């Protein structure tokens, strides 16, 4: 399978952040949500855990026995070249893809066997910033940010509008509520996507290539917004091949290569690695 074919399978367009195609309902009570699925004792320090996850699409094995944990309130950067399974890993975390083998835990809960309604409850506590922002072209910027609130809460229109304005102000777009996505620059679209991903104050934010297609200055501004988001206590899972960006955002790191995890640890651990690929990757100064 060619790389182009692989990326059409692994990096195809997905529903916008926080919607995920589920029916509208009121915000869940964290103490009561969860349906009938069993919930093991929660590890107070772990937000996400992948346990020996493998996934193949036809003859292509994208992930092969991948395991890692993401600590609550930390930024975990998953590094690697394009087409190595990074985005597929994010899709496992949010439940858009189920593993062939292994399990995925979100805040102590095994999501690999959850039914649609139970999985929807878990997703309400997660935000997803897509690589291309994935804004609805037919909606204003404000309505894009309001979309998950209208879909998943019973808040009044005035409450939703006020909250959407605040979320846009948080990312520096307070004057762009009524603009259309087509009127925004690439960096502004990314900011609007982040505002929408944070609309319901998720405890976990998944970010796919935050600096893709951005100039270095704008990419740096997005990095700082993600660091600011982390400071609120939100756990970040960031997929990137931009090492300068990862050095700014990340607390914990892992490197994927051809579906295998070849390195994991702190920035200092990866900088000291003897693996030739890891060494070359960590010395990279390129972005994109």
C-alpha positions in Angstrom: 0.0 0.0 0.0 1.4 3.4 -0.9 1.8 6.2 1.5 -1.0 8.2 -0.2 -3.4 5.2 0.3 -2.3 4.9 3.9 -2.9 8.5 4.7 -6.4 8.3 3.1 -7.2 5.5 5.6 -5.5 7.0 8.7 -5.8 10.7 8.2 -9.2 11.1 6.5 -11.7 13.8 7.5 -13.6 13.2 10.7 -16.6 14.9 12.3 -15.8 18.2 14.0 -14.6 18.3 17.5 -17.0 17.6 20.3 -19.9 16.6 17.9 -18.9 13.1 16.9 -22.4 12.6 15.3 -24.2 11.8 18.5 -27.7 13.1 19.4 -28.2 16.2 21.5 -28.8 15.8 25.2 -28.1 17.7 28.4 -24.6 17.7 29.9 -24.0 14.5 32.0 -23.4 14.4 35.7 -19.9 12.9 36.0 -21.0 11.1 39.1 -23.8 9.3 37.3 -22.8 9.0 33.7 -21.5 5.8 32.3 -24.4 3.5 31.5 -24.0 -0.1 32.4 -20.4 -0.6 31.6 -18.1 -1.6 34.4 -15.7 1.0 35.6 -12.4 -0.2 37.2 -10.9 1.8 40.1 -9.6 5.0 38.6 -6.0 5.9 38.7 -6.0 9.5 40.0 -2.8 10.3 38.2 -3.6 8.8 34.7 -5.9 10.4 32.1 -5.2 8.1 29.2 -3.7 4.6 28.9 -3.1 2.4 25.9 -2.4 -1.2 26.8 -0.8 -3.3 24.1 -2.8 -1.8 21.3 -2.5 -3.2 17.7 -4.4 -2.1 14.6 -4.3 -3.1 11.0 -6.2 -1.8 7.9 -6.1 -4.8 5.6 -2.5 -5.9 5.1 -1.1 -2.7 6.6 -0.3 -3.0 10.4 -0.5 0.7 11.5 0.0 0.1 15.3 1.9 -2.9 16.7 1.7 -3.5 20.5 1.7 0.1 21.5 1.5 1.0 25.2 1.8 4.3 27.0 0.2 6.4 29.7 -0.6 10.2 29.8 -0.6 11.8 33.3 -3.5 14.1 34.2 -2.8 17.7 33.6 0.3 17.0 31.5 1.0 17.5 27.8 2.0 14.2 26.0 3.6 14.7 22.6 3.5 11.7 20.2 6.3 12.2 17.7 7.1 10.5 14.5 7.3 10.8 10.7 4.2 11.1 8.6 2.3 7.9 8.1 3.6 6.2 11.3 0.3 5.8 13.1 0.2 9.0 15.2 -3.2 10.1 14.0 -4.6 6.6 14.3 -3.5 6.6 17.9 -5.5 9.8 18.6 -8.5 8.2 16.9 -8.2 5.2 19.3 -8.2 7.5 22.3 -11.4 9.2 21.2 -13.0 5.9 20.2 -13.3 6.7 16.5 -11.3 3.5 15.9 -11.3 0.3 17.9 -8.1 -1.7 18.4 -7.8 -5.2 16.9 -6.0 -6.1 20.1 -5.4 -4.3 23.4 -7.4 -1.8 25.4 -7.8 1.9 25.7 -8.6 3.5 29.1 -9.9 7.1 29.5 -9.7 8.3 33.1 -9.7 4.7 34.3 -12.5 3.5 32.1 -12.0 0.9 29.4 -13.7 2.4 26.3 -12.9 -0.4 23.8 -16.2 -2.3 24.3 -18.5 0.6 25.1 -21.7 1.1 23.2 -22.5 4.3 21.3 -24.4 6.0 24.1 -21.7 5.2 26.7 -18.9 6.3 24.4 -20.8 9.5 23.8 -20.7 10.2 27.5 -17.0 9.7 27.6 -16.4 12.0 24.6 -18.2 14.9 26.3 -15.2 15.2 28.5 -12.8 15.3 25.5 -12.0 17.9 22.9 -10.4 17.4 19.5 -8.5 20.0 17.5 -8.1 18.7 14.0 -5.2 19.3 11.8 -7.2 21.4 9.4 -9.5 22.9 12.1 -12.5 21.2 10.4 -14.8 24.2 10.8 -18.2 24.2 9.2 -17.9 26.5 6.2 -21.6 27.3 6.2 -21.6 28.6 9.8 -20.2 31.7 11.3 -17.2 31.4 13.6 -19.4 32.0 16.6 -21.9 29.3 15.5 -19.0 26.9 15.0 -17.9 27.4 18.6 -21.5 27.2 19.8 -22.1 23.9 17.9 -21.1 21.4 20.6 -23.0 23.4 23.3 -26.2 23.3 21.2 -25.7 19.6 20.5 -24.8 18.4 24.0 -26.4 20.9 26.5 -29.8 22.4 27.3 -28.3 25.9 27.9 -30.3 28.9 26.7 -29.3 30.7 23.4 -28.1 33.7 25.4 -25.9 31.4 27.6 -24.5 29.7 24.6 -23.7 32.9 22.8 -22.0 34.4 25.8 -19.9 31.3 26.4 -19.0 31.1 22.7 -17.8 34.8 22.8 -15.7 34.1 25.9 -14.1 31.0 24.3 -13.2 33.1 21.2 -11.8 35.8 23.4 -9.6 33.2 25.1 -7.9 32.6 21.8 -7.8 36.2 20.6 -10.7 36.1 18.3 -13.1 38.3 20.3 -13.9 40.4 17.2 -14.5 37.6 14.8 -17.7 36.0 16.1 -19.8 36.9 13.1 -17.2 36.2 10.4 -17.3 33.1 8.1 -14.4 30.6 8.2 -13.5 31.6 4.7 -12.6 35.0 5.9 -10.0 33.7 8.4 -6.3 33.0 7.9 -4.9 29.6 8.6 -3.8 30.6 12.1 -7.2 32.1 12.9 -9.0 29.0 11.8 -6.7 26.9 14.1 -7.6 29.3 17.0 -11.3 29.0 16.2 -10.9 25.2 16.2 -9.3 25.4 19.6 -12.1 27.5 20.9 -14.6 25.0 19.7 -12.7 22.1 21.1 -12.7 23.8 24.5 -16.3 24.8 24.4 -17.4 22.2 27.0 -14.3 22.6 29.1 -13.0 19.1 28.4 -10.6 17.4 30.8 -8.7 15.9 27.9 -7.7 17.8 24.6 -6.5 15.8 21.6 -4.5 17.9 19.1 -3.5 16.6 15.6 -0.5 18.5 14.1 -1.1 21.9 15.7 1.5 23.7 13.6 0.7 22.1 10.2 0.6 24.6 7.4 1.4 27.6 9.6 4.3 30.0 9.5 6.8 29.8 12.4 5.4 32.9 14.2 1.8 31.8 14.0 2.8 28.2 14.9 4.5 29.7 18.0 1.3 31.5 18.9 -0.7 28.3 18.7 1.9 26.6 20.9 1.5 29.2 23.5 -2.3 28.9 23.5 -1.9 25.1 24.1 0.5 25.8 27.0 -2.1 28.2 28.4 -4.7 25.5 28.0 -2.5 23.0 29.9 -2.1 25.5 32.7 -5.9 25.3 33.4 -5.4 21.6 34.3 -6.4 20.1 30.9 -4.6 17.0 29.8 -3.1 17.3 26.3 -2.4 14.5 23.8 -0.5 16.2 20.9 0.5 14.5 17.7 3.3 16.3 15.9 6.4 15.9 13.8 7.5 19.5 14.7 10.2 19.1 17.3 10.5 22.8 18.2 6.8 22.9 18.8 6.9 19.7 20.9 9.8 21.2 23.1 7.5 24.1 24.0 4.3 22.2 24.6 5.4 18.8 26.0 6.0 17.3 29.4 6.0 13.6 28.3 7.2 12.2 24.9 7.1 9.1 22.8 8.3 8.3 19.3 6.4 6.1 16.9 8.1 4.5 13.9 6.3 2.1 11.5 3.7 1.4 14.2 6.2 0.6 16.9 7.0 2.8 19.9 10.8 3.1 19.8 11.4 5.7 22.6 9.4 7.1 25.5 10.2 9.4 28.4 11.1 13.0 29.2 12.7 15.5 26.8 16.0 14.8 28.4 15.5 11.0 27.9 14.8 11.4 24.2 17.7 13.9 23.7 20.0 11.3 25.3 18.7 8.4 23.2 21.3 6.2 21.3 18.7 5.2 18.7 19.8 6.8 15.4 16.3 7.6 14.3 15.4 9.2 17.6 18.7 11.2 17.6 18.0 12.5 14.1 14.5 13.4 14.9 15.3 15.2 18.1 17.9 17.3 16.4 15.5 18.5 13.8 14.8 22.2 13.7 12.1 21.9 11.0 8.5 22.7 11.4 5.3 22.2 9.4 
